[in-house]
Amino acid sequence: MDPKYAGWLYHTEHGLPINEAFQPVLNLEHEAIIGGFKCLYWLVKHEIAHHTNYPALLDLADLLGCEYFAKLKIDQRTNYRSHRIVDEMLQILGEVVEEPILEAIKSSKAIGLEIDESTDISVIKQLDLHVRYTDKEGRMFCQFLDLVSIPDGTAITIAEAVKEVIIRKEIPQDRIFGLGTDGAAVMTGRRNGTAKLLTDSWPGLVSVHCAAHRLALACKDAADEVPYMKIFRKHLQDLHLYFRNSANRTSALKAAASVLGVEDLKVTEVKDTRWISQEKAISNLQRNLPAVLATLAEEAELKKDPVARGLYTYCATYRFVAAVHLQSDILPYLAQLSKLFQKEDINFMAIKNHVPVTIETLRIIKAAGEWQPEGSFLAQVEEKVANLNISAEEDRVRRGTALPTDTLWARFQTQFMEPYIDGLIEHLELRFQQLGILGAFSSLGPQGPQADESRAISDLQLLAKQFPPISEMALLQEWQSYKVLITTVILKDKSQLEIMTAMASGYDELHLLYPNLSLLSAIALTIPVSSVNCERDFSAMNRIKTDLRNRLQGNSLTACMKMSINGPQVKDLQYSRALEIFFSKPRRIACSDATCQLCH
C-alpha cells in the first residue's frame, strides 16, 4: 500500500470524520520546524525583536516540555537558530502572508494605490505602497503592499520604484485606476509630478489628494487668515510647553485643579502633523481653564515668572475665553469629519455626503450670532467670563476704562468669529466641492436616474473618456436599462455603496449584463480618497524599527511589516505552506520517514 494512504486508512477504520482522515500525520521533525515558525511569527506579529529573542523563546518552549525542538539540533554548529536561518524563515513567513493577498489583487477588476514617503530612524528614505482591491463578492479591501528604500524623494525615483514593485509582484498594470497621495508637489505636480509620470505609463489613472490632508490644510488656512486665531493656536502650544517642561509647574497645576474640583487635568499638545489635534487640546483647556489661569497667576505673582505673566496676560481676556468656546463648538464637527476620512475603507461618497453637512453646520453657528442655542459652549461665554472675573482685566480702551460685556462680544463676533467661520466655509468648499471625476460616479447611485438626464449622460461620457477599457456607446446602452434596475427590481431602496458592491460582484449576473457599469463600480470602490493607510504603515514601521533595531532594513523590515499589518492571528497562519517552501531547498534536517516527498 502507498504509505501516503496509510494514515487515511487508519483514521477511517477507527471511525474518525473524513476531513480529519485526510489531515497529514506530522512527524517530529516537521513539528519542530512548524514550532519554530510559530515562535518566530509570534515575535514578529507582536513587533518584538526576533533575532535576539527567537533562540530564547525556543529555549523556553523546550523548558516547558516541547521536546520535539530537540530535532532542530543536528550538531554543535547546526541548530537552526542562526541569524541567517532566522532571516530565511522570516522571508518565508512574509511570503506565506503575501501569497493570498497577491492572488486576490490579481483577480480584482480594479486596483487603487496609496503611496507616501517618509524617513525612518536610520535617516533612510522609505516609500510605502498600500493597495485597494475588490474580491469576488464586490467587497473592497485595503492591504499593505511593500516598503521600498529610495535614494531620494524626486518624482522620477518614486515613480520608477512604484512601477518596479508592480512589475515584480506581477500586478496587472491595466487594472490600476486610482492613486492616493498626500498632495505634496512632488506627487501631484502637473508637469513632472509622480502622478503625471505614472499616468504616462497607466492611462486612465486618477490621482486624488488625500481628503484628511485637505481638511487639515483647510482648517490651517482659515486660521491663518484671521491674525488672532493664528496667534491663538501658537499660545495653545506655548501653554502645553510651559507645563510639560517643568514638574513643579505641573504639580502646581494639579494642586489648583484639586482645589477647584477639576478632574482629568491635562494641557494637551497641538501638532501640525496630527490632523485636528487642536480639538483635544481645546476640549481639555475649556474644561480646565480656571485651574490653568489660577496656576499662571500664582506663578506670576509669587515666583515673578515672566513667561507665566505673559501667558496669563494673553489668556485672562474676554476674547481668549470666547475663542476657546468658539473652537469647542466648531472643532468637534471637523474632528468627526477627519476621523471619517481616516477610515481604512473610505471612498468618495464620504466627501460627497458629509462635507456639505459640516459646511451647513458652520453656517448655522455663524447665523446664530449672540443667540447661540442652549447647551452650546458659545452660550456659556458670559457665565464663564463672570466666574473667572476677567471681563475687564485686560480688555481696556486706551484711556484705561473697561469695555462693557456686550461691546466685547460684538467686537469678538465681527473681528474673530465671523471671519474665522467664513474662512472655514470658503476653504472647505474650495478643497472639497470640486470633486472632478469622482463627482461623476454619483450617476451610479440611487439618485442618478432621478437627476438631470443630460447631466447623467455627461458624467458617463466623462467616465468613459477617463477609463480606456470602458466603451462609451456600450456604457450608454447599459445605462438605459440600469435606470430601471435601480428603481424597481433587486437594487431598489439600496444605498450607493450597496449598489456598487452588488454591481462589482463576480457572483451575481449583474456583472455579465452590465460589464461596463460593473467595472465602473469596482473603480469607484477602489479609487483612494486619502493616504491615511500609508500613515498607519509608517506608524508600524516606527514601532518595528526603533533605536535599538536601527539596522533592520530592506526585505527583513518589509517582511516584519507584512506580518504586523496584514498577517492573520498566530493560530490562523498556513504553516503547512511555510513548511513546503522551507523544504523546497535541501536541508540538513530530514524527517525519519524515508518515503516523505516533502524533505527527501
Secondary structure per residue as TSV (DSSP state, phi and psi in degrees):
chain	resnum	aa	ss	phi	psi
A	1	M	-	360.0	142.0
A	2	D	-	-63.0	126.1
A	3	P	H	-57.0	-27.7
A	4	K	H	-71.0	-15.3
A	5	Y	H	-96.3	-7.2
A	6	A	H	-63.7	-43.5
A	7	G	H	-62.3	-40.5
A	8	W	H	-63.4	-42.7
A	9	L	H	-63.2	-41.9
A	10	Y	H	-62.1	-45.2
A	11	H	H	-68.0	-42.0
A	12	T	H	-69.3	-34.5
A	13	E	H	-67.2	-25.1
A	14	H	T	-97.9	14.9
A	15	G	T	77.3	20.5
A	16	L	-	-81.4	155.5
A	17	P	-	-58.3	152.1
A	18	I	H	-65.1	-33.9
A	19	N	H	-67.9	-31.3
A	20	E	H	-76.1	-28.0
A	21	A	H	-66.0	-29.3
A	22	F	T	-87.9	-3.9
A	23	Q	S	-70.2	131.3
A	24	P	-	-67.0	144.8
A	25	V	-	-89.9	112.4
A	26	L	-	-80.6	140.3
A	27	N	-	-90.3	175.0
A	28	L	H	-63.9	-36.3
A	29	E	H	-64.1	-43.3
A	30	H	H	-65.5	-41.3
A	31	E	H	-62.6	-36.3
A	32	A	H	-65.3	-43.6
A	33	I	H	-65.0	-45.3
A	34	I	H	-63.9	-38.9
A	35	G	H	-60.8	-40.0
A	36	G	H	-62.7	-42.7
A	37	F	H	-62.0	-40.0
A	38	K	H	-64.3	-42.9
A	39	C	H	-63.4	-44.3
A	40	L	H	-65.7	-43.3
A	41	Y	H	-64.8	-37.9
A	42	W	H	-61.0	-43.1
A	43	L	H	-62.2	-48.1
A	44	V	H	-69.1	-40.3
A	45	K	H	-61.7	-32.2
A	46	H	T	-94.7	12.8
A	47	E	T	56.9	42.1
A	48	I	-	-104.7	142.5
A	49	A	-	-54.8	118.2
A	50	H	H	-86.5	-36.7
A	51	H	H	-61.2	-44.1
A	52	T	H	-81.9	-25.8
A	53	N	H	-102.1	-16.7
A	54	Y	H	-62.2	-50.4
A	55	P	H	-60.9	-39.4
A	56	A	H	-65.1	-36.1
A	57	L	H	-69.0	-37.2
A	58	L	H	-65.0	-39.8
A	59	D	H	-62.4	-40.5
A	60	L	H	-63.8	-44.9
A	61	A	H	-60.4	-40.0
A	62	D	H	-63.7	-39.8
A	63	L	H	-65.4	-31.7
A	64	L	T	-82.9	-0.9
A	65	G	T	109.9	8.8
A	66	C	-	-81.5	81.6
A	67	E	G	-69.4	-22.0
A	68	Y	G	-67.7	-15.0
A	69	F	G	-65.1	-17.9
A	70	A	G	-61.9	-23.9
A	71	K	G	-66.4	-18.6
A	72	L	G	-76.1	-15.2
A	73	K	-	-92.9	96.1
A	74	I	-	-78.7	-48.6
A	75	D	S	-153.5	-167.7
A	76	Q	S	-66.3	-28.0
A	77	R	S	-97.9	-21.9
A	78	T	-	-114.8	106.2
A	79	N	-	-135.8	10.0
A	80	Y	S	55.4	43.3
A	81	R	-	-132.5	3.1
A	82	S	S	-71.5	163.7
A	83	H	H	-61.0	-35.9
A	84	R	H	-64.8	-47.1
A	85	I	H	-71.2	-32.2
A	86	V	H	-65.5	-41.9
A	87	D	H	-63.1	-39.6
A	88	E	H	-66.7	-43.3
A	89	M	H	-64.3	-34.8
A	90	L	H	-61.7	-44.4
A	91	Q	H	-65.7	-36.9
A	92	I	H	-64.0	-44.6
A	93	L	H	-63.2	-40.8
A	94	G	H	-61.3	-38.4
A	95	E	H	-66.8	-40.0
A	96	V	H	-63.4	-39.7
A	97	V	H	-67.4	-38.3
A	98	E	H	-80.6	-30.5
A	99	E	H	-54.0	-53.6
A	100	P	H	-64.9	-30.6
A	101	I	H	-67.1	-45.6
A	102	L	H	-63.4	-37.9
A	103	E	H	-63.2	-40.9
A	104	A	H	-67.2	-38.9
A	105	I	H	-63.2	-43.6
A	106	K	H	-66.4	-24.7
A	107	S	T	-92.3	-3.5
A	108	S	-	-75.0	145.5
A	109	K	S	-70.9	-32.8
A	110	A	-	-142.1	150.2
A	111	I	E	-133.5	138.2
A	112	G	E	-123.1	147.3
A	113	L	E	-119.0	141.3
A	114	E	E	-115.7	128.3
A	115	I	E	-130.5	148.8
A	116	D	E	-162.7	155.9
A	117	E	E	-125.9	148.7
A	118	S	E	-151.9	178.0
A	119	T	E	-118.4	131.7
A	120	D	-	-86.9	-172.6
A	121	I	T	-66.0	-22.1
A	122	S	T	-92.7	12.7
A	123	V	S	58.3	39.9
A	124	I	-	-107.0	128.4
A	125	K	E	-75.9	127.5
A	126	Q	E	-119.7	135.2
A	127	L	E	-104.9	123.8
A	128	D	E	-103.9	136.6
A	129	L	E	-122.0	125.8
A	130	H	E	-120.6	141.7
A	131	V	E	-120.8	146.7
A	132	R	E	-121.7	137.7
A	133	Y	E	-156.8	167.2
A	134	T	E	-113.9	151.1
A	135	D	-	-96.3	-171.4
A	136	K	T	-65.5	-21.7
A	137	E	T	-92.7	3.0
A	138	G	S	85.3	2.8
A	139	R	-	-78.0	143.2
A	140	M	E	-95.8	138.1
A	141	F	E	-127.6	149.9
A	142	C	E	-122.4	132.3
A	143	Q	E	-142.1	146.8
A	144	F	E	-65.8	132.9
A	145	L	E	-104.8	-53.0
A	146	D	E	-166.3	160.6
A	147	L	E	-128.4	123.9
A	148	V	E	-123.8	128.8
A	149	S	E	-78.4	128.7
A	150	I	-	-123.5	146.7
A	151	P	S	-71.0	-28.0
A	152	D	-	-151.7	175.7
A	153	G	-	-106.2	27.6
A	154	T	-	-74.8	157.9
A	155	A	H	-62.2	-40.0
A	156	I	H	-63.3	-44.7
A	157	T	H	-62.2	-44.1
A	158	I	H	-65.1	-45.5
A	159	A	H	-62.5	-42.9
A	160	E	H	-65.6	-38.1
A	161	A	H	-65.3	-40.7
A	162	V	H	-63.3	-46.2
A	163	K	H	-64.7	-36.1
A	164	E	H	-64.0	-40.7
A	165	V	H	-65.2	-44.0
A	166	I	H	-63.0	-42.6
A	167	I	H	-68.8	-43.7
A	168	R	H	-63.5	-35.6
A	169	K	T	-91.1	3.7
A	170	E	T	57.0	40.8
A	171	I	-	-84.0	130.8
A	172	P	-	-59.7	115.0
A	173	Q	G	-71.2	-26.8
A	174	D	G	-76.4	-2.7
A	175	R	G	-108.5	6.6
A	176	I	E	-89.5	112.1
A	177	F	E	-118.3	-14.9
A	178	G	E	-128.4	144.8
A	179	L	E	-140.1	118.9
A	180	G	E	-106.7	129.5
A	181	T	E	-134.7	173.0
A	182	D	-	-82.2	-0.2
A	183	G	-	87.2	4.4
A	184	A	-	-62.6	154.5
A	185	A	H	-59.4	-36.0
A	186	V	H	-65.6	-23.2
A	187	M	H	-90.8	-39.9
A	188	T	H	-114.1	8.7
A	189	G	-	-54.7	135.3
A	190	R	T	-68.5	-32.1
A	191	R	T	-95.8	-48.4
A	192	N	T	-128.5	21.8
A	193	G	-	-73.6	163.4
A	194	T	H	-58.4	-43.5
A	195	A	H	-61.3	-40.6
A	196	K	H	-64.4	-42.2
A	197	L	H	-66.3	-38.3
A	198	L	H	-72.3	-34.3
A	199	T	H	-63.8	-33.9
A	200	D	H	-61.2	-31.7
A	201	S	H	-90.7	-31.2
A	202	W	S	-123.0	86.2
A	203	P	T	-58.2	140.3
A	204	G	T	94.9	-4.3
A	205	L	-	-68.0	131.3
A	206	V	E	-108.0	120.5
A	207	S	E	-96.1	130.9
A	208	V	E	-124.4	131.0
A	209	H	E	-78.4	127.2
A	210	C	-	-48.2	125.5
A	211	A	H	-63.8	-37.5
A	212	A	H	-66.6	-40.3
A	213	H	H	-66.4	-39.5
A	214	R	H	-62.3	-40.3
A	215	L	H	-64.1	-43.8
A	216	A	H	-62.2	-41.0
A	217	L	H	-67.0	-38.4
A	218	A	H	-62.4	-43.1
A	219	C	H	-65.3	-42.2
A	220	K	H	-67.1	-43.5
A	221	D	H	-64.2	-39.0
A	222	A	H	-64.1	-41.3
A	223	A	H	-68.1	-36.6
A	224	D	H	-67.8	-24.8
A	225	E	T	-78.9	-14.6
A	226	V	S	-111.1	105.3
A	227	P	H	-51.0	-41.9
A	228	Y	H	-65.8	-39.6
A	229	M	H	-67.5	-30.9
A	230	K	H	-67.4	-44.4
A	231	I	H	-68.2	-36.7
A	232	F	H	-56.2	-45.0
A	233	R	H	-65.9	-37.3
A	234	K	H	-64.1	-39.9
A	235	H	H	-71.5	-26.6
A	236	L	H	-60.7	-43.0
A	237	Q	H	-67.4	-38.3
A	238	D	H	-62.3	-39.1
A	239	L	H	-61.1	-45.4
A	240	H	H	-60.5	-47.1
A	241	L	H	-66.8	-34.1
A	242	Y	H	-61.5	-42.6
A	243	F	H	-85.0	-33.2
A	244	R	H	-67.7	-33.4
A	245	N	T	-84.5	6.1
A	246	S	-	-145.7	122.1
A	247	A	H	-67.9	-35.6
A	248	N	H	-64.4	-42.1
A	249	R	H	-66.7	-39.2
A	250	T	H	-63.2	-40.2
A	251	S	H	-64.4	-40.5
A	252	A	H	-64.3	-37.8
A	253	L	H	-65.3	-42.3
A	254	K	H	-66.1	-36.1
A	255	A	H	-65.3	-42.0
A	256	A	H	-64.8	-38.5
A	257	A	H	-63.7	-39.5
A	258	S	H	-63.6	-40.8
A	259	V	H	-65.5	-38.5
A	260	L	H	-87.0	-3.5
A	261	G	T	73.9	30.0
A	262	V	-	-94.6	134.9
A	263	E	-	-111.2	161.6
A	264	D	S	54.5	46.1
A	265	L	-	-75.1	129.6
A	266	K	-	-166.6	133.4
A	267	V	-	-97.4	109.5
A	268	T	-	-89.2	148.7
A	269	E	-	-77.2	146.6
A	270	V	-	-107.2	126.7
A	271	K	-	-126.5	136.8
A	272	D	T	-70.9	-27.5
A	273	T	T	-80.8	-7.5
A	274	R	S	-118.1	124.1
A	275	W	T	-67.3	127.2
A	276	I	T	54.5	37.4
A	277	S	T	-69.2	-17.3
A	278	Q	H	-64.8	-26.2
A	279	E	H	-61.4	-43.4
A	280	K	H	-69.0	-39.3
A	281	A	H	-63.2	-42.4
A	282	I	H	-67.0	-41.5
A	283	S	H	-60.2	-44.5
A	284	N	H	-67.1	-42.0
A	285	L	H	-67.0	-41.1
A	286	Q	H	-60.4	-38.5
A	287	R	H	-73.9	-32.5
A	288	N	H	-107.1	9.9
A	289	L	H	-56.2	-42.1
A	290	P	H	-59.2	-43.1
A	291	A	H	-67.2	-38.4
A	292	V	H	-63.9	-47.1
A	293	L	H	-66.2	-38.6
A	294	A	H	-63.8	-40.7
A	295	T	H	-68.0	-43.0
A	296	L	H	-62.1	-41.0
A	297	A	H	-64.1	-41.1
A	298	E	H	-65.7	-43.4
A	299	E	H	-64.1	-37.4
A	300	A	H	-71.8	-38.3
A	301	E	H	-77.1	-52.1
A	302	L	H	-82.7	-41.9
A	303	K	S	-100.9	-0.4
A	304	K	-	52.4	39.9
A	305	D	-	-78.0	116.0
A	306	P	H	-67.4	-31.9
A	307	V	H	-67.2	-42.6
A	308	A	H	-63.9	-39.5
A	309	R	H	-64.3	-41.7
A	310	G	H	-64.9	-42.7
A	311	L	H	-67.2	-39.2
A	312	Y	H	-66.8	-40.8
A	313	T	H	-60.3	-36.5
A	314	Y	H	-77.5	-41.6
A	315	C	H	-81.3	-28.4
A	316	A	S	-84.9	56.8
A	317	T	S	-134.8	157.9
A	318	Y	H	-62.2	-46.7
A	319	R	H	-68.2	-30.3
A	320	F	H	-67.6	-45.6
A	321	V	H	-62.5	-41.9
A	322	A	H	-65.4	-38.1
A	323	A	H	-65.7	-38.4
A	324	V	H	-61.7	-42.6
A	325	H	H	-73.1	-33.7
A	326	L	H	-62.0	-46.7
A	327	Q	H	-64.7	-34.4
A	328	S	H	-64.4	-28.7
A	329	D	H	-82.9	-33.7
A	330	I	H	-89.3	-46.3
A	331	L	H	-62.5	-32.2
A	332	P	H	-57.1	-38.0
A	333	Y	H	-67.7	-41.0
A	334	L	H	-69.1	-36.4
A	335	A	H	-66.8	-39.1
A	336	Q	H	-62.1	-41.1
A	337	L	H	-64.1	-40.9
A	338	S	H	-63.6	-43.3
A	339	K	H	-63.1	-37.1
A	340	L	H	-62.6	-43.0
A	341	F	H	-70.0	-16.7
A	342	Q	T	-93.7	4.5
A	343	K	S	-67.7	146.7
A	344	E	T	-64.2	-38.7
A	345	D	T	-104.1	29.5
A	346	I	-	-63.9	144.1
A	347	N	-	-134.6	-178.7
A	348	F	H	-62.7	-21.5
A	349	M	H	-66.4	-24.9
A	350	A	H	-64.4	-39.4
A	351	I	H	-68.3	-47.6
A	352	K	H	-61.7	-37.3
A	353	N	H	-93.1	-36.1
A	354	H	H	-103.1	-27.4
A	355	V	H	-63.3	-45.5
A	356	P	H	-58.8	-34.5
A	357	V	H	-64.6	-43.4
A	358	T	H	-63.8	-42.0
A	359	I	H	-62.3	-43.9
A	360	E	H	-65.2	-35.5
A	361	T	H	-63.7	-40.6
A	362	L	H	-64.2	-38.4
A	363	R	H	-64.3	-37.9
A	364	I	H	-65.3	-42.0
A	365	I	H	-62.5	-42.1
A	366	K	H	-66.1	-44.5
A	367	A	H	-65.3	-28.9
A	368	A	H	-66.0	-28.3
A	369	G	T	57.2	-127.3
A	370	E	T	-80.7	-7.6
A	371	W	-	-102.7	61.4
A	372	Q	-	-72.8	146.8
A	373	P	-	-64.0	149.1
A	374	E	T	-62.4	135.1
A	375	G	T	102.0	-17.7
A	376	S	S	-78.5	159.5
A	377	F	S	-72.4	-35.7
A	378	L	G	-62.7	-30.0
A	379	A	G	-69.5	-14.4
A	380	Q	G	-99.9	4.0
A	381	V	H	-60.9	-49.3
A	382	E	H	-60.6	-43.6
A	383	E	H	-64.1	-42.5
A	384	K	H	-65.8	-41.7
A	385	V	H	-64.0	-40.1
A	386	A	H	-65.9	-40.9
A	387	N	H	-66.0	-35.6
A	388	L	H	-80.4	-14.1
A	389	N	T	57.0	48.0
A	390	I	-	-125.9	9.1
A	391	S	T	-58.3	-32.6
A	392	A	T	-121.5	16.1
A	393	E	T	-76.7	-43.5
A	394	E	S	-120.7	-21.5
A	395	D	-	-85.9	94.8
A	396	R	B	-130.9	151.4
A	397	V	-	-80.4	175.1
A	398	R	T	-60.1	-33.1
A	399	R	T	-80.0	-4.9
A	400	G	S	94.6	3.4
A	401	T	-	-87.8	143.7
A	402	A	B	-74.1	143.9
A	403	L	-	-83.1	143.5
A	404	P	-	-68.3	157.9
A	405	T	H	-62.4	-42.6
A	406	D	H	-64.2	-31.7
A	407	T	H	-69.6	-38.9
A	408	L	H	-62.5	-42.8
A	409	W	H	-64.7	-44.5
A	410	A	H	-60.5	-40.8
A	411	R	H	-65.7	-42.3
A	412	F	H	-63.2	-42.4
A	413	Q	I	-64.4	-44.6
A	414	T	I	-79.9	-34.6
A	415	Q	I	-91.2	-25.9
A	416	F	I	-124.1	-55.4
A	417	M	I	-63.8	-55.8
A	418	E	H	-65.1	-44.8
A	419	P	H	-62.1	-36.2
A	420	Y	H	-67.3	-46.2
A	421	I	H	-66.1	-40.8
A	422	D	H	-59.9	-40.0
A	423	G	H	-65.6	-41.6
A	424	L	H	-60.5	-46.9
A	425	I	H	-61.7	-45.0
A	426	E	H	-61.0	-45.8
A	427	H	H	-75.3	-31.9
A	428	L	H	-65.2	-43.2
A	429	E	H	-65.9	-39.9
A	430	L	H	-63.4	-39.5
A	431	R	H	-92.3	-16.2
A	432	F	H	-124.1	-26.2
A	433	Q	T	-70.6	-31.9
A	434	Q	-	-89.2	89.6
A	435	L	-	-83.6	-13.8
A	436	G	T	62.2	-128.2
A	437	I	H	-64.2	-29.6
A	438	L	H	-66.1	-35.4
A	439	G	H	-65.0	-26.9
A	440	A	H	-67.2	-24.6
A	441	F	G	-67.4	-14.2
A	442	S	G	-61.4	-23.9
A	443	S	G	-64.0	-20.0
A	444	L	G	-81.9	-8.8
A	445	G	S	-84.1	178.5
A	446	P	T	-64.0	-24.5
A	447	Q	T	-88.1	-9.1
A	448	G	T	-57.1	-52.1
A	449	P	T	-65.3	-23.7
A	450	Q	T	-85.4	-11.8
A	451	A	S	-80.4	-175.7
A	452	D	-	-60.6	125.1
A	453	E	H	-60.5	-43.1
A	454	S	H	-64.9	-35.7
A	455	R	H	-69.0	-40.3
A	456	A	H	-62.3	-43.5
A	457	I	H	-64.9	-38.8
A	458	S	H	-62.4	-40.4
A	459	D	H	-63.5	-42.8
A	460	L	H	-65.5	-38.7
A	461	Q	H	-65.0	-37.8
A	462	L	H	-63.9	-42.6
A	463	L	H	-66.1	-41.2
A	464	A	H	-64.7	-35.5
A	465	K	H	-71.5	-34.4
A	466	Q	H	-72.9	-38.5
A	467	F	S	-112.0	102.4
A	468	P	T	-54.3	-33.6
A	469	P	T	-65.2	-14.4
A	470	I	S	-86.1	130.4
A	471	S	-	-90.7	120.4
A	472	E	H	-61.3	-46.2
A	473	M	H	-63.3	-45.1
A	474	A	H	-65.7	-36.4
A	475	L	H	-63.6	-44.5
A	476	L	H	-67.3	-33.4
A	477	Q	H	-66.4	-43.5
A	478	E	H	-62.8	-33.7
A	479	W	H	-61.8	-37.5
A	480	Q	H	-61.4	-40.7
A	481	S	H	-79.3	-33.0
A	482	Y	H	-64.0	-35.3
A	483	K	H	-58.6	-39.2
A	484	V	H	-73.2	-37.1
A	485	L	H	-61.0	-46.1
A	486	I	H	-83.0	-3.9
A	487	T	H	-109.4	-8.4
A	488	T	H	-129.8	-57.3
A	489	V	S	-87.8	-127.4
A	490	I	T	-70.1	-19.3
A	491	L	T	-100.1	8.8
A	492	K	T	-68.1	140.8
A	493	D	T	64.7	22.7
A	494	K	-	-102.6	152.4
A	495	S	-	-74.4	169.3
A	496	Q	H	-64.9	-37.2
A	497	L	H	-63.3	-43.3
A	498	E	H	-64.5	-39.1
A	499	I	H	-64.8	-47.5
A	500	M	H	-66.0	-36.4
A	501	T	H	-63.9	-43.5
A	502	A	H	-65.1	-39.6
A	503	M	H	-68.4	-35.0
A	504	A	H	-80.0	-12.7
A	505	S	-	-64.9	144.7
A	506	G	S	-96.7	-0.1
A	507	Y	S	-94.9	-35.0
A	508	D	S	-80.4	168.8
A	509	E	T	-80.9	-6.1
A	510	L	H	-62.4	-37.6
A	511	H	H	-70.0	-19.2
A	512	L	H	-84.7	-36.8
A	513	L	H	-77.0	-32.1
A	514	Y	-	-129.5	68.0
A	515	P	H	-62.0	-39.0
A	516	N	H	-71.6	-43.6
A	517	L	H	-67.6	-32.4
A	518	S	H	-64.5	-43.9
A	519	L	H	-65.0	-41.5
A	520	L	H	-61.8	-37.9
A	521	S	H	-64.1	-43.5
A	522	A	H	-63.5	-39.2
A	523	I	H	-63.5	-44.5
A	524	A	H	-60.6	-36.7
A	525	L	H	-72.2	-30.8
A	526	T	H	-99.7	-12.7
A	527	I	S	-67.7	119.0
A	528	P	-	-77.3	138.9
A	529	V	S	-107.8	9.5
A	530	S	-	-155.6	168.6
A	531	S	-	-120.6	28.4
A	532	V	H	-66.2	-28.6
A	533	N	H	-65.7	-33.2
A	534	C	H	-65.0	-37.9
A	535	E	H	-63.0	-39.5
A	536	R	H	-66.4	-38.2
A	537	D	H	-60.9	-42.1
A	538	F	H	-66.9	-33.0
A	539	S	H	-63.2	-42.3
A	540	A	H	-63.9	-40.6
A	541	M	H	-60.0	-41.9
A	542	N	H	-70.2	-28.2
A	543	R	H	-74.6	-33.8
A	544	I	H	-81.4	-48.8
A	545	K	S	-96.6	97.3
A	546	T	-	-107.7	-176.3
A	547	D	G	-57.9	-38.7
A	548	L	G	-79.7	-13.5
A	549	R	G	-123.3	38.5
A	550	N	T	-72.6	-9.7
A	551	R	T	-90.5	-2.8
A	552	L	-	-72.0	122.9
A	553	Q	-	-161.2	179.4
A	554	G	H	61.7	-139.9
A	555	N	H	-63.6	-31.8
A	556	S	H	-66.9	-44.0
A	557	L	H	-64.2	-42.7
A	558	T	H	-62.8	-43.1
A	559	A	H	-61.7	-41.7
A	560	C	H	-61.2	-40.1
A	561	M	H	-70.2	-37.0
A	562	K	I	-59.0	-45.4
A	563	M	I	-71.4	-38.6
A	564	S	I	-67.8	-41.0
A	565	I	I	-91.0	-50.0
A	566	N	I	-96.4	-20.4
A	567	G	-	-65.5	144.2
A	568	P	-	-73.3	-178.8
A	569	Q	-	-64.1	156.9
A	570	V	G	-54.9	-39.2
A	571	K	G	-74.3	-15.3
A	572	D	G	-100.6	-5.7
A	573	L	S	-69.8	146.4
A	574	Q	-	-81.4	82.7
A	575	Y	H	-70.4	-24.0
A	576	S	H	-63.7	-35.9
A	577	R	H	-68.9	-38.3
A	578	A	H	-62.6	-40.7
A	579	L	H	-63.4	-39.5
A	580	E	H	-64.2	-45.0
A	581	I	H	-66.4	-38.7
A	582	F	H	-60.2	-43.2
A	583	F	T	-88.7	8.5
A	584	S	T	-71.7	-14.5
A	585	K	S	-111.0	152.8
A	586	P	-	-61.8	134.8
A	587	R	-	-126.6	152.3
A	588	R	S	-75.7	-24.7
A	589	I	-	-86.7	132.9
A	590	A	-	-142.7	143.0
A	591	C	-	-73.5	160.7
A	592	S	S	-71.6	-14.6
A	593	D	-	-82.3	108.2
A	594	A	T	-66.7	-18.7
A	595	T	T	-91.7	0.4
A	596	C	-	-65.8	119.0
A	597	Q	T	-80.5	-10.5
A	598	L	T	-77.9	-41.6
A	599	C	T	-122.1	14.2
A	600	H	-	-124.7	360.0
